[in-house]
Amino acid sequence: MSCFFFHYSVSSVHNFFFFCLLMASKVSLSSISDFSFSIRRTPTTHQRVSHVLLLPLLNSTGCGCYTKSISCTNGRSSVVRNAVKEEQVQTSNSEEIQDSETTPSSSKLVLVIGGTGGVGQLVVASLLSRNIKSRLLLRDPTKAKILFGEQDENILQVWKADTRNPDDLDPAMFEGVTHVICCTGTTAFPSRRWDGDNTPERVDWEGIRNLVSALPSKLKRFVLVSSVGVTKFNELPWSIMNLFGVLKFKKMGEDFVRSSNLPFTIIRAGRLTDGPYTSYDLNTLLKATAGQRRAVLIGQGDKLVGEVSRLVVAEACIQALDIDFTQGQIYEINSVEGEGPGSDPKEWKELFRTAQMQ
């Protein structure tokens, strides 16, 4: 069984492609990472945008201790399902904010590209909830303020840049950066999101090439969100999804990352569910849940297909930053009904490790 991604707001011609694909192959759709970006061209020079007021964020995060692990086989692909209680996130009142919440909780400085998109905004919200210092590269910095509010620069920095334009990527943007999570992407079929030269070739290939070429060599980890099916873009039914090259260009971006000297991890997501939450603010993001689909399936070899919660993808990216053996690895990730690993590092480490052992 195969699956593909289909954007929620595509036109009727895209629905026709979806219908034909579904009837011809009896598959569910899988993901090509879809994110919201400003489609206006930005100047070739960068602009740093600082936010100076810290708003109330989180009082606490928690993860239950109930755990179970099973191995399952899906066709030729072996995956691991790990079940623990989902992380519960709650907001706090300003009176409850402790002084320590304005201080980064670690020495990390995580650069997030695509931080206002469907997965990226959840990555940023989760980093904020952990008090991990973050830096965003955005075409339209005003979106950061809308989504995440005014933040102290000790916690969140925002720079104006467009990865499609190499001249935007000034070395100063990467000073002090220890880790990078890249969540950029566009729609598979022509849509209004392609306006302003926002095509798969420009975003998934040229943008990734420009970014990787500009990053410092001393990074501890570069995590790239990609898509299942990228190694099969010339095969039916995947070739239908690749009519305009999105899988091909994502694979080219992956290959460029792999050929670099950067310590990378690639997360290939199934069809994205839950959200995107781009019309909401930080408090809404922090309350988002994956509903009943919290159990996580991880595989390798571009064999795993299905759906995955954006929350799960975001958490996988953050967890992979600190797991040494995920370096140089490529994973597919789905989520199914059941309890999930939440933000428990031990459970995520077990998921990644067992996927490599299959």
N, C-alpha and C positions, 0 to 999 in steps of 0.2 A: 504494500500500500504506500502511496506517495501523497504528499500534501504540499500546498503552496500558500503563499501570502496573498491577500487581496485587500486593498485599501478600502476603508469604510465609505469614503466619499467619492469614489470614482464614478464616471459617467456611465450611461446605459451601454455604451460599446464595451466597457470593461466588464459589466455584468454579463454581456453576451459571451465574452471569453471565459468567464467563470463558469457559466452554465455549460458551455461546450466541454470544458475541461472536466467538470464534475460528472457529466453524463458519459463522457468517453472513457474515463479512467476510474470512475467511482472512487475518487480520492477526496480527502479534505484538504483545504488550502493550507500551505505552509508559509513561513514568513520571509519576507525580505524587509529588513528593518525599515520602519516608516516613522519619520519624524517631522515635526513642524519647524520650519525655519522662515526667517524673513526672506522674501524673494527679491528684495531690492538690492541693487549693486551697492557695495560699500567702497569707500575710498581705499586707495592702495596703501595708505599709511594707517598705522594702528593707533587706537586711542584707548587709554586705560581708564576704566570707570570704577571709582571706589565708592562703597556704601559705608556709612559711618555709624549707623544706629543699629544696635542689636535688638531685635524683637524677641519676645518669648518664644522658645522652641519647645523642647521636650522636657518632661519631668523625669521619665524613665522609659527604658525598654526592657522587655522580659521575654524569656523563652522557656517553655515548659521542659520538663525533664523526661517525659515519656518517649521512649525510643524503640523503634523496630526497624529491621533491615531485611529486605528480601531481594533475591536476584530473579530477573525475569527475562525471557527471550522473545524478541519481536522479529520474526523472520530470521535473517542472518545476523541481526544486531542484538548484542547482549547489552542490557542496560541495568541500572541499579535504582531501586526505589528505596528511599530512606524517609522514615516518617517520624517527625517530632512535632510538638505543638508549634503553631505559627506564632511568629513574633507579634506581640501586641504593642502598638504605639499610641501614646496619648499625649495631648498637648497640656501645657501647664499655664497657670496664671502668672502674671509678672511678679507677684509677691513671692512666688515659690522659686524663682530663678536664683540659683546660687552663683557666687562670683566665679566659681570654677568653670561655669558654662561658657564664659567668654574666652577661655583659654583652650587652644587646641589640645586634644587628648593624646596626640602622638606627634612624632617628628615628621610625619608624612606631609607632603604637599601634593595633592592629587589634582592633576590637570584633567578637566572634563571637556571634551569636544562634542557638540550636539547636546548640550546640557538643558535645552528647553524642549527637546523632542520627547516622544512617547516613552522611551526607556531612559533617556538622559536626565529628564527632570526627576525621575524616581531615584536615580543614582545620586543626584545632588541632594535631594531631600534626605536620603538615608545617610549620606556623609555628614550633613548638618546635624542630624539626630545623634550622630556619634561624636560630634565636635571635632571632626577631622578637617583640617584646613584644606580648602579647595580653591581652584582657580578655573574660571570659565573662559573659553574663547567663543565669542558669539558674533554673528553678523549684526544682530540688533540687540545691543545690551539692555535696552529698556525692558525686554521680555524677562530678564532676570529679576528686575525689581517687581514686576507684576506677579511672578510666580513665587519668589522666595522672600519678598519684602526687603527692607533695609537691613543689611547685615554688617557687622563689624568686619573691618578688613583683616583682622586676625583670624577670622573664620572663612570668609568668602571674598574673593577678588574677581573682578569681571574686566575682561579685556575685549576690545573690538577687533575682530579679525575674521577673514574668510579663507578657509583652507584651499579653496579653488584658486586663490591668487597667492603665489609664493612670496610676492613682495610684502604681503601682510604679515608674514610670519617672522617677526623681528626676534632675534636671539634673546632680547630682554624678557620676552613673554615666558621663556622656559627657565629663567634663572630660579634656582632653588627647587624646581619640580623634581619629585622623587618617583612618582607613579603617574601613568596616563590611562584614562578610559576613553575610548573613542566610540561614540554611538551615532555617528552621522549616517544619513541615508535619504532616499527619496522614493517616489512611487515607481512601481514596475512598468506601468503603462502611462502614456502621455496624459497629463492633467494640468490643472492650474499651478500645481507645485513645480512644474517644470519651467514656469516663467522665470525669466532672469537667468537662463542657462543653468538651471538646476536639474540637469539630467543625470542618469546613472553614470555616464562616462565622466562627467565633470565632478560629481560628488564621490562616487564609490571607487573610482580609479585615480583621477588626477588629484582630487583632494587628499586621499590617503597617501599617495606618492609624495605630494608636497609636504604634508605633515611629518611623515616618517623621515624625510630628508632633512627636516629642520630640527628634529628633536636631538637633545644632547645624548651622547653615547653612555653617560653614566646613570641612566635610568635604572631603577630597580625592577620595573615591570611596565609593559605596554599591553593593555587589554583591548582587543578589537571585537566589536559586535558585528557578526556576519550573518549568513543565512544557510540553512540546510539546502542541499541540492546544488551547491555551487560547482561541485565536481562532475555534475551530470547535465550541464546546461545544453548539451547537444543531443540528449536522449529524450524521447517521449516518456512521460508527458511534460517533463521539465522544460523542454525546448519551447513549449507554448508560453510558459511564464517568461522565458528569455527572449521573446520576440523583439524586444527593444534593448536587449543586452544587459539587463540588470544583474543576472547571475554571473555572466561572463566578466563584467567589470568588478563585481565583488570578488571573484576568484583572482583577478589580476591584482586587486588591492591586497588580498591575503598573501599572494605569492611575493609581492614586494616587501611586505612585513617579514615574511619568513626568510627572505634573502638578506635582510638587513642584519646588523649585528646587535639589534635590540633584544632584550629578554622579553619575549612575547607570550601571550596566551590568546587564543582565538575562541570566541563563543559563538557557535552557529545556532541561531534560534529557530524554533519552529514557528508556526503561524502565531502572531502576537495577539493576545487577548488582554482584557482588563485595561480600560482607558482607550486612547490616550487621554490624559487629564490636563491637556494644555489650556483649557479655559478656566482652570481653577487655581487656587493659591496654595501656599505651603501647608496650611492647616489641613486642606483637603487631601493633599498628597500624603501627609503623614497618617491620615486615617484610612487610606486606601487599603483594601484587602483583596486577596485572590479568590474570595468566596470558598467554594468547596474544592477548587483545583490547586492544592498546595503541595501535594507530594511531587517530588522532583525525579525525573528520569534523565540520566546522563549517559551518552554513548560516544563512540568514536568511529571514524571511517565513513562519515556521511551516509549512514544507513538509518539512523533514527529519524522518524518523521512524526508529525503530530502538531499539537498546539502547545503554547507556553504563555504563562502569565508574564506581562511586562515586569511585575514586581519580582518574579523569580529570576528573570534575566538580569535585572539591576543588581540583585543580591549576589548572583553568581559572579558578576564582574568585580564587585567589591571584595568578595571572599578570595577570588583568584589572585588578588594583589599580594597576599601574604602566604600563599601556599607554595613552597619552593618547587615541589615536583610538578606543578602545572606549567612551569616555564618550558617553552618550546612545544607545547601541546595544543591540539585542536579538539574541541568538544562540541557535540550536539546536545541541546537541552530542551526538554519538554516538561510540562506539568500535567498531572492528572488528579482526579478526585482523591482526597485523603489529606491527612495532616502532613505538614511540610517541615523542612529544616529550619525555617525562620532565619535567624541570624547567628545560629550556633556554629562557631568555627569548626568544632570537632565533627559535627555531622556533615558539614560541607566537605571537609577533608576526606571523610570516609566515602562520600559520593564520588568525588574526583578520583580518589585512589582506586576504588573498585572498578570504575569505568576503564581505567588503564590496564587492569588485570584481566579483562575479558578477552 
